[in-house]
Amino acid sequence: MADIIEQTNDKLVLRKMIAASREEVFSAWLDPDSLKHWMCPGNTASAEAQVDPRVGGAFRIVMKSPDHESDHTGIYRVIDPPSKLSFTWSSKATDRTETLVTVELFDRRGQTELILMHERLPNAEAVEKHKGWLQIADKLADHLEKHANDFRMVLQFNAPARKLYEQFATAEGVRHWWTRFCEMEERVGGQASFRFPKGDFYAIVKILRLDPDRCVEWECTDSKHPANSGFVDLKDWVGTRLRFEIDASDSGRSRLTFTHVGLAPLECFGTCSSIWSFYLNQSLRAYLESGTGQPTVAEASAG
């Protein structure tokens, strides 16, 4: 159960331990498909979420119960993955005043400690009304536990869906951000190989899905971590799936939901999740937004 660690007439602070990585917890807060499952306090059955996950971007969450709907809106003020998220929060329960929610995430030996602070509430009654955050934190933990075998990231890019799709559907695209050593049969059923020479890692996949501008999915058929990695099973990627789902917005921006299905139980999870965060949130972003990514080349190491 989530616990209240501070309560005043205008502020509520709670704590929750979650059996998931910081990256997974952070991504869940910006993923509308995830939010609808756990942003549901009290007798709320589900939620509808619209998000523009960038600093200055707006969100709207409609919590739905059998007899009414509750509308919540705000603006993202801080997005610092995977450590801190801050956003304004306005609803009927805040008397439509602009309050502030800050979520901080701390790594606690493979689990994540979530500290949520809701401040600038108009009065003590509003503080009491927002104890629903306790139930939300518990439902978030339960939701992530149900998907505990998967690693997931949700990222927003200032690039159209077509350009984002090409980074996964073509060998040339992969070479922009992941590894220059990529060969690909660009068709469903085709094979693709990704090699990291100095890092002594490779992965070979079968292409399962090519849905233009919407989704690319691969299944790993062969792989090998370097012998000096310390892992017992050097081929534990085999049988996992890598899914890149893309949603376009009217503004020309795109949202990527990346899921590495089956990664979480593997002994390489900590290393691989950090590496995915680098390649997708830094290297891919750099290529899409400045034209220069940070793919692996012969003299660079990889995991």
For each residue, the residues with C-beta under 8 A, 3 or more apart:
1: 134 138
2: 14 15 16 133 134 135 137 138
3: 14 15 16 134
4: 7 12 13 14 131 134
5: 13 14 15 115
6: 11 12 13 117
7: 4 11 12 13 127
8: 11 127
9: 123 124 127
10: 119 120 121 122 123 124 127
11: 6 7 8 117 118 119 120 121 127
12: 4 6 7 117 118 119 121 127 130 131 133
13: 4 5 6 7 115 116 117 118
14: 2 3 4 5 115 116 133 134 137
15: 2 3 5 113 114 115 116
16: 2 3 113 114 116 137 138 140 141
17: 108 111 112 113 114 141
18: 25 111 112 113 114 137 140 141 144
19: 111 141 144 145 148
20: 24 25 111 112 141 144 145 148
21: 24 25 82 107 110 112 151 264 269 270 273
22: 25 26 82 83 105 106 107 112
23: 26 27 81 82 151 153 273 274 277
24: 20 21 27 28 112 144 151 152 264 273
25: 18 20 21 22 28 29 82 105 112 114 140 144
26: 22 23 29 30 81 82 83 85 105
27: 23 24 30 31 34 81 82 152 153 154
28: 24 25 31 34 35 38 140 143 144 152
29: 25 26 35 85 103
30: 26 27 51 53 79 85 154 156
31: 27 28 34 35 51 152 154 257
32: 35 36 49 50 51
33: 36 257
34: 27 28 31 37 38 143 152 154
35: 28 29 31 32 38 39 47 49 51 61
36: 32 33 39 46 47 48 49
37: 34 40 46 47 139 143
38: 28 34 35 136 139 140 142 143
39: 35 36 44 47 49 61 63 136 139
40: 37 44 45 46 47 63 135 136 139
41: 44 63 132 133 134 135 136
42: 65 132 135
43: 65 66
44: 39 40 41 47 63 64 65 70
45: 40 64 65 66
46: 36 37 40 64
47: 35 36 37 39 40 44 61 62 63 64
48: 36 61 62 64
49: 32 35 36 39 59 60 61 62
50: 32 59 60 61
51: 30 31 32 35 57 59
52: 57 58 59 76 156 249 253
53: 30 57 59 76 79 154 155 156 255
54: 57 76 79 156
55: 76 77 78 79
56: 75 76
57: 51 52 53 54 75 76 156
58: 52 73 74 75 76
59: 49 50 51 52 53 73 74 75 76 87
60: 49 50 71 72 73
61: 35 39 47 48 49 50 71 72 73
62: 47 48 49 69 70 71 72
63: 39 40 41 44 47 69 70 72
64: 44 45 46 47 48 69
65: 42 43 44 45 68 69 70
66: 43 45
67:
68: 65
69: 62 63 64 65
70: 44 62 63 65 91 92 93
71: 60 61 62 91 92
72: 60 61 62 63 89 90 91
73: 58 59 60 61 90 91
74: 58 59 87 88 89 90 98 101
75: 56 57 58 59 87 88
76: 52 53 54 55 56 57 58 59 79 85 86 87
77: 55 86 87 88 100
78: 55 84 85 86 87 102
79: 30 53 54 55 76 85
80: 83 84 85
81: 23 26 27 277 281
82: 21 22 23 25 26 27 105 277
83: 22 26 80 104 105
84: 78 80 102 103 104 105
85: 26 29 30 76 78 79 80 102 103
86: 76 77 78 100 101 102 103
87: 59 74 75 76 77 78 100 101
88: 74 75 77 98 99 100 101
89: 72 74 94 98 99 100 101 118
90: 72 73 74 94 96 97 98 99
91: 70 71 72 73 94 96
92: 70 71 95 96
93: 70 126 129 130
94: 89 90 91 97 98 99 121 122 126 130
95: 92 122 126
96: 90 91 92
97: 90 94 120 122
98: 74 88 89 90 94 120
99: 88 89 90 94 118 119 120 121 122
100: 77 86 87 88 89 118 119 120
101: 74 86 87 88 89 116 117 118
102: 78 84 85 86 116 117 119
103: 29 84 85 86 114 115 116
104: 83 84 114 115 116 117
105: 22 25 26 82 83 84 112 113 114 115
106: 22 112 113 115
107: 21 22 110 111 112 113
108: 17 111 112 113
109:
110: 21 107 270
111: 17 18 19 20 107 108
112: 17 18 20 21 22 24 25 105 106 107 108
113: 15 16 17 18 105 106 107 108
114: 15 16 17 18 25 103 104 105 137 140
115: 5 13 14 15 103 104 105 106
116: 13 14 15 16 101 102 103 104 133 137
117: 6 11 12 13 101 102 104
118: 11 12 13 89 99 100 101 121 130 133
119: 10 11 12 99 100 102
120: 10 11 97 98 99 100
121: 10 11 12 94 99 118 126 127 130
122: 10 94 95 97 99 126
123: 9 10 126 127
124: 9 10 127 128
125: 128 129
126: 93 94 95 121 122 123 129 130
127: 7 8 9 10 11 12 121 123 124 130 131
128: 124 125 131
129: 93 125 126 132
130: 12 93 94 118 121 126 127 133
131: 4 12 127 128 134
132: 41 42 129 135 136
133: 2 12 14 41 116 118 130 136 137
134: 1 2 3 4 14 41 131 137 138
135: 2 40 41 42 132 138 139
136: 38 39 40 41 132 133 139 140
137: 2 14 16 18 114 116 133 134 140 141
138: 1 2 16 134 135 141 142
139: 37 38 39 40 135 136 142 143
140: 16 18 25 28 38 114 136 137 143 144
141: 16 17 18 19 20 137 138 144 145
142: 38 138 139 145 146
143: 28 34 37 38 139 140 146 147
144: 18 19 20 24 25 28 140 141 147 148
145: 19 20 141 142 148
146: 142 143
147: 143 144 150 152
148: 19 20 144 145 264 265
149: 261 262 263 264 265
150: 147 259 260 261 262 263 264
151: 21 23 24 259 260 263 264 269 272 273 276
152: 24 27 28 31 34 147 257 258 259 260
153: 23 27 256 257 258 276 277 280 281
154: 27 30 31 34 53 255 256 257 258
155: 53 255 256 258 280 281 285
156: 30 52 53 54 57 253 254 255 256
157: 164 253 254 255 256 284 285 288 289
158: 252 253 288 289
159: 163 164 252 253 254 288 289
160: 163 164 248 252 254
161: 164 165 213 214 246 247 248 254
162: 165 166 212 213
163: 159 160 166 167 254 288
164: 157 159 160 161 167 168 246 254 256 288
165: 161 162 168 169 212 213 214 216 246
166: 162 163 169 170 172 173
167: 163 164 170 173 174 176 177 284 287 288
168: 164 165 173 174 216 244
169: 165 166 173 186 210 212 216
170: 166 167 173 174 184 186
171: 174 175 182 183 184 186 192
172: 166 175 176
173: 166 167 168 169 170 176 177
174: 167 168 170 171 177 178 179 182 184 192 194 295
175: 171 172 178 179 180 182 295
176: 167 172 173 284 287 293 295
177: 167 173 174 279 280 283 284 286 287 293 294 295
178: 174 175 182 194 279 283 284 295 296
179: 174 175 182 194 195 196 295 296 302
180: 175 295 296 297 298
181: 193 194 195 196 197 296 298
182: 171 174 175 178 179 192 193 194 195
183: 171 192 193
184: 170 171 174 190 191 192 193 207
185: 190 191 192 207
186: 169 170 171 190 207 210
187: 190 207 210
188: 207 208 209 210
189: 206 207
190: 184 185 186 187 206 207
191: 184 185 204 205 206 207 221
192: 171 174 182 183 184 185 204 205 207 218
193: 181 182 183 184 202 203 204 205
194: 174 178 179 181 182 202 203 204 205
195: 179 181 182 201 202
196: 179 181 199 200 201 202 296 300 301 302 303
197: 181 200 298
198: 298 299 300 301 302
199: 196 226 296 300 301 302 303
200: 196 197 224 226 227 228
201: 195 196 223 224 225 226 302 303
202: 193 194 195 196 222 223 224
203: 193 194 220 222 223 237
204: 191 192 193 194 220 221 222 223
205: 191 192 193 194 218 219 220 221 242
206: 189 190 191 218 219 221
207: 184 185 186 187 188 189 190 191 192 210 216 217 218
208: 188 217 218 219 241
209: 188 215 216 217 243
210: 169 186 187 188 207 216
211: 214 215 216
212: 162 165 169
213: 161 162 165 246 248
214: 161 165 211 245 246
215: 209 211 243 244 245 246
216: 165 168 169 207 209 210 211 243 244
217: 207 208 209 241 242 243 244
218: 192 205 206 207 208 241 242 243
219: 205 206 208 239 240 241 242
220: 203 204 205 223 237 238 239 240 241 242
221: 191 204 205 206 238
222: 202 203 204 235 238
223: 201 202 203 204 220 235 236 237 238
224: 200 201 202 234 235
225: 201 229 231 234 235 236 268 303
226: 199 200 201 229 234
227: 200 234
228: 200
229: 225 226 234 268 271 303
230:
231: 225 234 236 267 268
232: 267
233: 236 266 267
234: 224 225 226 227 229 231
235: 222 223 224 225 238
236: 223 225 231 233 240 266 267 268
237: 203 220 223 240 263 266 268
238: 220 221 222 223 235
239: 219 220 262
240: 219 220 236 237 260 261 262 263 266
241: 208 217 218 219 220 259 260 261 262
242: 205 217 218 219 220 258 259 260 261
243: 209 215 216 217 218 257 258 259 260 261
244: 168 215 216 217 256 257 258
245: 214 215 256 257 258 259
246: 161 164 165 213 214 215 254 255 256 257
247: 161 254 255 257
248: 160 161 213 253 254
249: 52 252 253 254 255
250:
251:
252: 158 159 160 249
253: 52 156 157 158 159 248 249
254: 156 157 159 160 161 163 164 246 247 248 249
255: 53 154 155 156 157 246 247 249
256: 153 154 155 156 157 164 244 245 246 280
257: 31 33 152 153 154 243 244 245 246 247
258: 152 153 154 155 242 243 244 245 276 280
259: 150 151 152 241 242 243 245
260: 150 151 152 240 241 242 243 263 272 276
261: 149 150 240 241 242 243
262: 149 150 239 240 241 265 266
263: 149 150 151 237 240 260 266 268 269 272 273
264: 21 24 148 149 150 151 269
265: 148 149 262 269
266: 233 236 237 240 262 263 269 272
267: 231 232 233 236
268: 225 229 231 236 237 263 271 272 303
269: 21 151 263 264 265 266 272 273
270: 21 110 273 274
271: 229 268 274 275 303
272: 151 260 263 266 268 269 275 276 303
273: 21 23 24 151 263 269 270 276 277
274: 23 270 271 277 278 303
275: 271 272 278 279 302 303
276: 151 153 258 260 272 273 279 280
277: 23 81 82 153 273 274 280 281 282
278: 274 275 281 282 283 294
279: 177 178 275 276 282 283 284 294 295
280: 153 155 177 256 258 276 277 283 284 285
281: 81 153 155 277 278 284 285
282: 277 278 279 285 286 294
283: 177 178 278 279 280 286 287 293 294 295
284: 157 167 176 177 178 279 280 281 287 288 293
285: 155 157 280 281 282 288 289
286: 177 282 283 289 290 292 293 294
287: 167 176 177 283 284 290 291 292 293
288: 157 158 159 163 164 167 284 285
289: 157 158 159 285 286
290: 286 287
291: 287
292: 286 287
293: 176 177 283 284 286 287
294: 177 278 279 282 283 286
295: 174 175 176 177 178 179 180 279 283
296: 178 179 180 181 196 199 300 301 302
297: 180 300
298: 180 181 197 198
299: 198
300: 196 198 199 296 297
301: 196 198 199 296
302: 179 196 198 199 201 275 296
303: 196 199 201 225 229 268 271 272 274 275
